Amino acid sequence: MNWFKNSSIRGKLIAIQLLTTLAGLALYGAFTVINETHLHSAAMTRKSETLVKMIATNCTSPLDFQDVSAAEEILSSAVADEDVVNAWIYDAAGVLFATYSRPDSTEFHFPSMKAGIYRLEQGFLTVSKEIARRGETIGVVSVRLNVRYLRTAVVRSGGIAALVLVIGMGVSLFLSIFLQRAISTPIHALVGVVRKVSETGDYSIRTGNKRNDEIGVLCDGFDAMLQKIQQREDEKNNAAATLRESEVRYRGLFEDCPTSLWEEDFSEVKRYIDELRRSGITDLRAYFTNHRDAIRQCADLIKVLDVNRATLDLLQYDRREDLCAHLSKVFHEESYALLMEELVFLAAGNAVFQTETINRNRHGEKLHVNMTVAIVPGHEETWSRVFVSLTDISSRVRAEEELRRLNQDLETRIEERTAELALAKERAESADRLKSAFLAAMSHELRTPLNSIIGFTGIVLQGIPGPLNEEQTKQLGMVQRSARHLLDLINDVLDLSKIEAGQLEVESKPFNAAESIEKVIHLVLPLAEKKGLALSVNISPDVGELTSDRRRFEQILINLINNGIKFTEEGHVRVECMVEDKTLVTRVVDTGIGIKPEDTGKLFQAFQQVDVGLSRNHEGTGLGLSICKRLVEKLGGRIWVESEWHVGSVFTFTLPIA
Amino acid sequence: MKNSVNRKKRSPGALMIAAAIVIMGFSALAADNEKDSRADDIKAVFVYKFTGYITWPEDDDKPFTIAILGKTSLLEPLKTIAEKKTVDTRPLLIRECSNVDDVSGANILLIAETMEKHLEAILKKAEEENILTVGSSPGLAKKGVAINFCPMEDRIGFEMNLNALKRSGLGVSSQLVKLAKLVEEDRPRDAGGELK
């Protein structure tokens, strides 16, 4: 059947057609022959049966009465049919009783009695029948027929069937050769296209089909397939080009990257670890710690696929092959410990392992590196692609060490310096205290002779020792004013120094604040009137008892009002006092020159006057506000100023009521 | 045909007897000194076989009777046959008679040569009682006997007088007729006619 499988479709179609026809005709022929044979043999059988039956009926009495001639007469008259060649009768004892043979027949040896009723041999059919009489078998009659006519009939019908077969096959061959073209021609065309496509690899060829039958569908399908293949081919080419480009870019990046890059294959290591796990080892770290050779084995299983130039530079190798061959070459004792950490970490399911470590170059020199081991995404299952990058951080590490050393030096020096400064401060403070004590003592000693000067000058001016001329009065007046100013100055300095020296004692006694204010107003009223300024007081009714130092309270108030009068040329000075939230709030409002915002800061510092310099219009020690501030703070309150240049100032201080 | 053979089982006894008789017959032919007794045997068998070709009046109750009038050598062979054979279902009875009147009730009457002188009365009796008359002397059929044995070439044949059969009211099969030598009386026999 192999030839049939490999023969052309044309051959197959013809063969199918011929075989079908052959089968049909052969069946027809066989049927005809069999039918013909059957019909003829049935006819012959019927004829012979009739014959023997007739003979048997007519031969009873000749047998009964031993009349051979009568029997032979019956036989000869019965055997009129030319097919019957011989006839004979046995009697009951099986002895041949009567015979007859056709005159033209060949010599026949009559057989002895046989049990068989029908027998066909050598082209002759023998039929026998028993002759019965009153239920008794009295003999057997047999006739022998020539079946050559039967054979002739069979041969003739066989011949006709064979002729029909040959003619039928011829017609069938003729028809199939013509008709098979309807199928084989388009298929051959398609096969031609297929062959052309497969030989040339040109997927733009089309079958150009115009048919609508199954072959047409096949051609259309093939065209569609070619279309798709062409598209896919284009896409593949594009993809391949993109891939090449990407590969070149990647190679360039890889090669020129300043960081040391390693492309490695861990798949065997992964298999090794998986095997270890399968064998029941759960704690890889413990296993590797106990089996140093296992971790060395792992190192040997790592395949270095490629390294870039930076790697060669970093490790001072000349040839890539030296590095790629065996990782153990560049490994040293620390590396195995590191590899163990790395593998344990990656085996726990992490994709990226990063650490700072020490590596050695070819000459064994230590290198500080930042190492990153990353499994390339998509290769997590197999670890078949792993990127390792080494960044040389030796210089950074050196710089950090340098910095650390410098910091330490600096700290030491700062500590030393701080100690020195503390000592110096201690010295300065003690000197300050000494100075204050000195000043306090000295002020007192200075005031005594000054009071004498003022007192005696007053006496002289009053003309008690004798009359004075105008010039003398004028001169002595200047002396007295200067002396008083000096006394004020000394008093202020004394106060300040006492405060600075911590010698200022304040008392805490209840007194009526309103009364104190009234008293102070009385004292300063002449000064205001002298400058033509209105001095008004506004005391809230709830102002009453105040537990504080009365003398200091009045001193602060006098200082502030004096200050206001001093810096106000026209307008008024007003004192306001009220209680707000258990605090006594006192304000001194003037319409004087005011203070520039930038000067408010230094207003309360010692020996500071705002308009310092050439045009010093306003006399004063410059200590007043400084003393006020210190006193207020000593008494547990606050003092501040709000001012507007050329409009006026408001000085406010607060004191706790109790 | 084959089926009918299988169905109709042949009685082996009957076949053997027939065979024995025929063999005996042929061996008698071969041996000259036994010729007469052999011929008697054949004749006896023939007598018995005639019963199958003759249409008998229906009278099934009585045994089938063969009467022998006078002394004949056929008596012994017939007795031998009667011991073993029947006619249809009827037993076969051989009756010896010495007087014509003793014949009454028989179906076949075998006439011995010694009784030919009473032929007139015998034939009358046979006609009255539907009896088949069988003789064994030359010329008897011409004298009115229905069947008469006579030698024929190398075998034993018989003559048949169809008129006599008709007078006795018996039918005969054409099978038997075609084997017989048919004879007629010289002149129509009538009452008081001369027989010789």
HADDOCK unambig.tbl for C-alpha pairs under 7 A between the chains (distance, minus, plus):
assign (segid A and resid 61 and name CA) (segid B and resid 175 and name CA) 5.71 0.50 0.50
assign (segid A and resid 61 and name CA) (segid B and resid 176 and name CA) 6.22 0.50 0.50
assign (segid A and resid 65 and name CA) (segid B and resid 46 and name CA) 6.84 0.50 0.50
assign (segid A and resid 92 and name CA) (segid B and resid 15 and name CA) 6.56 0.50 0.50
assign (segid A and resid 92 and name CA) (segid B and resid 19 and name CA) 6.49 0.50 0.50
assign (segid A and resid 93 and name CA) (segid B and resid 19 and name CA) 5.19 0.50 0.50
assign (segid A and resid 117 and name CA) (segid B and resid 2 and name CA) 6.67 0.50 0.50
assign (segid A and resid 129 and name CA) (segid B and resid 1 and name CA) 6.27 0.50 0.50
assign (segid A and resid 130 and name CA) (segid B and resid 5 and name CA) 6.69 0.50 0.50
assign (segid A and resid 135 and name CA) (segid B and resid 8 and name CA) 6.88 0.50 0.50
assign (segid A and resid 136 and name CA) (segid B and resid 10 and name CA) 5.80 0.50 0.50
assign (segid A and resid 136 and name CA) (segid B and resid 11 and name CA) 6.86 0.50 0.50
assign (segid A and resid 137 and name CA) (segid B and resid 10 and name CA) 6.05 0.50 0.50
